[in-house]
Amino acid sequence: MSILFINGSPNKNGNTAALTAELLKGNTYETLNLTDYTIGSYGQELPGDGLDEVIAAMEKADTIVVGSPVYWHNICGSVRNVLDRFYGRVENGALKGRKLYFVFQGAAPEKWMLEAGDYTMQRFAGLYGMIYGGMVTGRKEAAEKNKEI
């Protein structure tokens, strides 16, 4: 089984990576830091666009963990760009059978913020055929979900 962690945080070794390490404890995984890629907004055509590399890595993985800090009450921009750019580029069901987990952490997110992020990732997983394993927002949840991986 191959596991891919897509880190949306600009801090490669920050809280998002630390919480993901708890989730994936005891497992070998590859980390893809979105800050290492040029991925523009939906509709942009930027030189050196890295979205196809991100998609190719996702296609190779059996389990995908997307990590995002809570910025401006929502999923961070780098992750949002990836989600938005899938539209029209990746066929519905193209990632069928893969398991998707969402690590969403922040200093003091409100319930509605977490619910919005969870809803978005559930819909993303469903649209592209992935099995949604759920959202992790703290160490306790990470330890519980770790048993599933």
Residue pairs with C-beta under 8 A, 6 or more apart in sequence:
1 62
1 63
2 29
2 30
2 60
2 61
2 62
2 63
3 24
3 27
3 28
3 29
3 30
3 61
3 62
3 63
3 64
3 65
3 149
4 29
4 30
4 32
4 57
4 58
4 60
4 61
4 63
4 64
4 65
5 17
5 20
5 24
5 29
5 30
5 31
5 32
5 65
5 67
6 32
6 34
6 54
6 57
6 58
6 64
6 65
6 66
6 67
6 79
6 82
7 16
7 17
7 20
7 31
7 32
7 33
7 34
7 67
8 16
8 34
8 66
8 67
8 68
8 69
8 75
8 76
8 78
8 79
8 82
9 15
9 16
9 17
9 35
9 67
9 68
9 69
9 76
10 35
10 78
11 17
12 31
12 33
12 35
14 69
15 69
15 105
16 67
16 68
16 69
16 103
16 105
17 31
17 67
19 67
19 103
19 105
19 136
19 138
19 139
19 142
20 65
20 67
20 103
20 142
22 139
22 142
22 143
22 146
23 65
23 101
23 103
23 136
23 142
23 145
23 146
23 149
24 65
24 146
24 149
25 142
25 143
25 146
26 146
27 149
29 65
30 57
30 61
32 54
32 57
34 54
34 78
34 79
34 82
35 78
36 50
37 50
37 51
37 53
37 54
38 46
38 47
38 48
38 49
38 50
39 49
39 50
39 51
39 54
39 78
39 81
39 82
39 85
40 46
40 49
40 81
40 85
41 81
41 84
41 85
42 81
42 84
42 85
42 87
51 82
51 85
51 89
54 82
55 86
55 89
55 90
58 64
58 95
58 98
59 94
59 95
61 98
62 98
62 99
63 98
63 99
63 100
63 101
63 133
63 149
64 95
64 98
64 99
64 100
64 101
64 130
65 100
65 101
65 102
65 103
66 79
66 100
66 101
66 102
66 103
66 121
67 79
67 102
67 103
67 104
67 105
68 75
68 76
68 78
68 79
68 102
68 103
68 104
68 117
69 76
69 105
69 106
70 76
70 104
70 105
70 106
70 107
70 109
70 113
70 114
70 117
71 77
71 106
73 109
73 110
73 113
73 116
74 80
74 113
74 116
74 117
75 83
75 104
75 117
75 120
83 120
83 124
86 124
86 128
90 128
92 127
92 128
92 129
93 128
93 129
94 128
94 129
95 128
95 129
95 130
96 128
96 129
96 130
97 129
97 130
97 131
98 129
98 130
98 131
99 130
99 131
99 133
99 149
100 121
100 124
100 125
100 130
100 131
100 132
100 133
101 133
101 134
101 135
101 136
101 145
101 149
102 117
102 118
102 121
102 132
102 134
102 135
102 136
103 135
103 136
103 137
103 142
104 114
104 117
104 118
104 121
104 135
104 136
104 137
105 136
105 137
105 138
106 113
109 137
114 135
114 137
117 135
118 134
118 135
121 132
121 135
122 132
124 130
125 131
125 132
126 132
133 145
133 148
133 149
134 145
135 141
136 142
136 145
